[in-house]
């Protein structure tokens, strides 16, 4: 009987291994279609709304503020966290000017710093508008 148990056990294990091997190699007819690898940049297919640009041109407009004396400080346009500086120059507070900046396409808001004036400004119609006027805190 011992030989017969051994033969039955060997037959059962062999059958299970054979069944697992044969069923594991069957292709899936309902899977995703296989896309051939792209070998040419022109072969890349994208959605019609996809934008290839990684940068955007934005107009930075500064409105000067009349001052009885000359005041010049560094005017900076940075990322909101201050890690990226997009523009920086010494600026007279009374001078208005406009300049085109190249910013990352994903940027929708910037921080403008002039001395103690700090403003977070949204880009609207590819324009950043800055003036030196700040809100006066309400009296308590």
C-alpha angles and dihedrals in degrees: 000000000000091000090048092053090048091051092047092047091049091047092049094048092046091050092050093048091048093048092049092048095049096045093044093062098055114117119236108242093189098054129111116292113259112246115211115238116267112246099173128048090227090060093066111113119207139172114276089243094053113119117211094195118109094184137043132207111232130182114230109204121191122191112206124227120223111243131182089223135033113269120181127176138154113282113203135184111200143160114276091261091047094236095115121051112203099175137007134170143139106268133192108225093225096054122094120204145156130217136174116239129194109222133174109275092238094059112106099160134033138189118238116198127190112166106300092347111102121174131174105212129189119225106243120185090348090302135115111199117196133178131170096239114113130190115263112230114246116256114251 
